[in-house]
Amino acid sequence: MIKKQYIPFGLLALALAASATSATAQKLNKHVNLLIGTGGHGHTYPGATVPFSMVQLSPDNGKGGWDWVSGYHISSDSIAAFSHMHLSGTGIGDWLDIAVMPMLAPVTSPKPDTRVKFSRQDETAQPGYYNVKLENGIQAELTSTERVGFHKYSFPAGTAQPTIRLDLDHTYNWDKPLETEIRIINDSTLVGKRYSQGWANRQRVYFALRTAKPIKEILFNGAKTTNSQRSTAISNDGKQGTMKAVNAQLVFAKSNNIEVKVALSMSSEQKALAALAEIPNWNFEGVRQQADMKWENELGKIKVESKDERLKTIFYSALYHTAVAPTLYSDVDGAYKNAKGEQHSMANGGQRYTFFSMWDTFRALKPLFTITQPQRYTDILNSLLAFHDENGLLPVWDLSTFETNTMTGYHSVPVLADAVLKDWPGVDAERAYQAMRNSAFQEIREVPAYIEYGYVPQDVNGGSVTKTLEYAFDDYCIALVAKKLGKEDDYQLFSKRAKSYINHFDPQTGFMRAKYKNGKFVEPFDPFYSEHDFDKSQYIEGNAWQHSFFVPHDVRGLAKLFPKKNGLSLMLDTLFKAPSHMTGENQSPDASGFIGQYAHGNEPSHHIAYMYAYIGEAWKTQEKIRHIVDSMYHDRPDGYAGNEDAGQMSAWAVWSMMGLYPASPVGGEYVFGSPSLDKASISMPNGKTFTIVAHNNSAKNVYIKSAKLNGKAYNKVYINHQDMLLGGKLVFEMSDKPNKKFGKKRSSWPTSMEN
């Protein structure tokens, strides 16, 4: 098994410094703009974190609402606190745990308004570092390690009582505290906990806070404490014990600089105290440089070239966002307490991860991890299996190890299947298969009806079309693994179930349509109609236009259903030309980024432009992909067309800008699009380098004229993962005119069930 090793800060700094010369020379971090996604509805955050860490130390504006689910939006001009846990790019208002805010003096109000205005000109956000000067003169600098946030606050000269407020009632959107506690260990160390309920029904966060200078005085909920109270938890009335929401103001003697470290654990206060060892000293700049080098090494896994600096910014900002989720959940020894309160530990020194938005990320992010995360992906995959062992099913949307049970499909299946088919090390194929099979026979989520009828009837529950199509793809993935493991009966069973999409197809309209139990289509039918209420909808977060093409495993099987030979091609053409509007009184806000009825701001559309390559019209894929990249990704705060979605929106850009995409995200076939970049050198998991070069590339030259692999003519319109592992060079000759012969022959097409 590939295991993650955790090295003390001093040794890690030396190890990273050994490779710092080349990393610094490339300065890839300078191409990352952390404000991309903080505008529009991107829902990202600009704060300090390191790859996949437990801590995301970032500013919160002190506002609720959909555009503040990450705590921060570019439209705000104030900061209320710097909290340690944030969700990147979701539509979910949760976390924002363990909030800290510097103040010029203590206040007696139990719940003051801590918001302070700031100017964008006084704000800096870089990988692993955040800096802002507030209007009151306080300068805040933040950096972090995996489990520790490091704060450095510079106070205006003459500040008599610099104060740090620790707030466990920092509550916005869906989250609310259930039980909180702060205990004083000594004059510079506090520990405590925050139990809360939100989208994750039960969340437990423990912390240890340590200051570089002794604390002169502590106010709990605005009230001063006596010496006898200073070693206990403080409740609202000053008595010992816990309370629903407690805050503490840490008052210091006159000083210009206050430094604070906050360590997190999901297991206990003792483990949080132990985590402080990740930063054993008070060298803020050293920790900042350590974080910078971690990101430099992360971004250096793919080195790109382009004459357009803007494209580099878009690419590396996207690559950055592919490395922030999922997030660490376990302590350094692999121990953790799950949402049920059970104590567990990952085997073989592995780490447990959480924050699995599977409906989004199975499409492109998780396949990307099989290239970019050779040392971490084993633990991520085994985290899915640990969730199964603890809950009986693989996760659908795991947050803080709680099953939020949101969105459709059982999409841990394609993630595990892709890994098994790629022979990923450290994953027990038989264990993974049995977990996948359990998902396919679960007693909830309309799976019994899907098995009984061959589709999910609309009079059983809403979202019926989406559910059937996604279950069919997941079943295809199980069939592939069954075949690999020699389970012939299961291979036949799941291959049959993978064809279930046929039951929703209407040859008269060319759309996938909802059906009742009696087999009749639901009437009336309007392909533009969108209903956001999942129980009433037929299509989840969209309409018939976006969802009728979700048959990535059998594109040519879908094509055969059309009465006309070129029916699918014409339908795809129409999709991109149709009016960009939806009907209905409760339209889904997630459907966004329209080109015709193609909606790039939500995941169901992400594979669609690549479907042309499966039916001999690869030139149309090339044309559409370049247009999508150019129109849907920008180097500004509203640079994403919709929610960034935990790395999926960015992963699409990373793949597509290089010229590839896992249109059917299982088994390792990457379909060619239109490379925006002139060159991409990819460090493969086995240490070899695979390079993609686009000759004669430009804004107009979007078509692939020809391709060569290691100097030999290459006529396929896709490449296999296994071929990339061999290393080498793929060269595209680009042109402003489509080569309609390239990819015309069936022998060049990607795999489809219907061959």
C-alpha positions, 0 to 999 in steps of 0.5 A: 500500500502507498502510505502518506508519511507525516514528517515534523516541520523542521525535517519537512522544511529541509526535505522540501528545500532540497527541491525548492531550487527548481520549484522556485525557478518555475514559480507556478504559484504565481499563476494561481488566482485564488479570487477566481470562483469567489464571485458569481456563484462559484462559492470558493474561498480565498484563505490559507490551506495546503493540499487536501488538509483538515484546515481551511483558514479563511475569512468569513464576511459575516453574511448568510445566503447562497453566495456565502456558503463558503463564508466569503463572496467578492461582493462583500466589504467586511470580515467578521472572523477567520474560521478554520473549516470551509467547503469549496465550491458547493451549494452547501452552507455548512462548516465555518467552524472555530472562528477567530477575530482580532479586536482592538479591545474587549467588549462586554456584549455577549454577541457583538457585531465583529464585522470590520470593513476592508479594501480589496487593495489591502488584500492578498491571497496566495496558495497557503497564505492570506493577508488583509489589512482591516479598516481599523488598522489590524493586519491579519496574516494566515497560513497553515499546515494539514491540521493547524492554522497559524494566525499573525495579527499586527495591531496599530501602535498604541493599542492598549488591549489587543484582543483575540475573540474565539467564537464557537457560535459563529453560525451562518446558513445551515449550521447551528451549534448544539454543544460547545466548550472552552477549557483553559489549560494554562496562560497560553493554551485553551482547548475545547469542542464544538458539536453542531448540526447542519447539512451534516446532522452531527459534527464534532470538532475539537480544537487546541488554541495556543498563543505565543504570548501569555493571555492577561485576561479572558472574558467568556460571553463578554463577562470577566472570569474569576481565578477559580473559573479559569480551569473549567468550561464556562457557560453563559451564566459563568458556571462550570459545564458546557453550553450551546454556544460559548465565546471567549475574548483573550486579552493581552498586554500592550503589544504590536503583534499577537500570534496564535496557533489553532489545531483541529481534531475530529477525535478529542481535545487531546488529539488536537493538543498533539496536533500542535506539534505540526508547528513546534515553533513560532516561525510564521514565515517558515510555515508560510514557505512550507505551505508555498512549497507544498503547493509548488510541488502540487502544481508542478505535477503538470507543467504547461506552456502557453503564449497566453499568460491568462490561460496559465492563470486559468489552468493553474487556478483550476489545478489548485482547486482540484487539490482542496477536496476531499479533506483530511478527517483523521488524526496523524495516527489515522484515528478518528471519531465518525458521525455516529461517535464511533472511534475508528482507525485506518489500517496500515497507517492510512488517513481518513478523508471526508467531503465527497461530493460524488455526483459532481466529482466522479466525472473528471476529478477522481479520474484525474487523481489516478494521475495527480495523486499517487501517494494520496489516492489509496487513502481516499479510496479506502475512505470510501470503503471505510464509510461502507463498513461503518454505514452499510453502503458506499457514500453518496455525499459524505460530509464529516462522515455523515451521509447527507444522501443528496443527489442521485446515483451511487457514484462511489461505484465508478470511482472504485471501479475505475481504480480497480480497472487501473489496478490501483495499489492498496485497494482490495478489489474483492472488498471494493466489488462487494461494496459496489454490489451492495449499492446496486441492491440497496433498499432505498433511493428507488433502487428496488423500483429501478430493479422491478421496472427496469427504470424508476417510475415517476409515480414512485418518486421524483428525479426519475429520469436522472436516477435511471440514467445514472444507475445504468451507468453505475451498473455498467461500471460494476459489470466491467469489474465483474468481468475483470474478477471473473464473475460471469453471472454478475457481468451478464446481470449488470450489463443488462441493467446498464441498458436500462436507459433505453426504457426512457427514450422517446423516438418521437422526440429524441428525448429521455422522458419520464414514465409511470409504472404503467409504462406510459410517458408523463404528459404534457412534455416540455423539454425546456421545463425545469423543476428544482424540487427534487420530489416533483422534478423529472430531471435533477437540477436541469431539464430534458435537454441536459439529461437526455444525453447521459449515456456515456457508456453506450453512446452508439447504443443511444445513437441506434435508438434514433429513427434517423441514422444521424439522429444523435448528431442532429440532436447534439447540434440542436442542443447547442443551438436551442434557445437558452431559456428554461420554463417553469415557476421553480427553475433550478438555479444550478443550471447555468453557463448556457450555450444553447441548452448545453449548461456547463455550469452544472455537471450533467452537461460535462461529457456531452460535447465529447460525444461527437467523437464516439460517432465519427464527428470528432471535429465537432467535439474539437470545435465545441470544446474550445468554445466552452473553454474560452467562454466558460472559464475566465481569470476573474472572480466570476470565472466559473459558470456555476458552483465550482463543485469541490473540484469538478468544474476545475478538473474539467478545465484541467483535462480539456485545456490539455486536450483530453477528457474521461468522457466515460469516467471508468477504465481510463479512456481519455477522449481528445478535445481541442488543446488550449495549451501549447504544451503540457508535461504530465508527471505520471504516477509511475514517475514517467512523463507524458507530454502533450504538444499542440503545434500551430496552436492559436485561438483560431486553430481549434481543429486537430489536423493530425496526431502522432504518438512517439513519432508515429501517426496516431489515428484514434481520437482517444488515448488509454491510461495505460499508454500514458503510463508508458511515458512519451509524447503526443503531438497534435497538429492544429488547424483553422479548418476541420479535418473531417477524416480524422476520427471518421473510421470506427476503429478510431472511436472510443469504447461504447457498449454498442460496438 
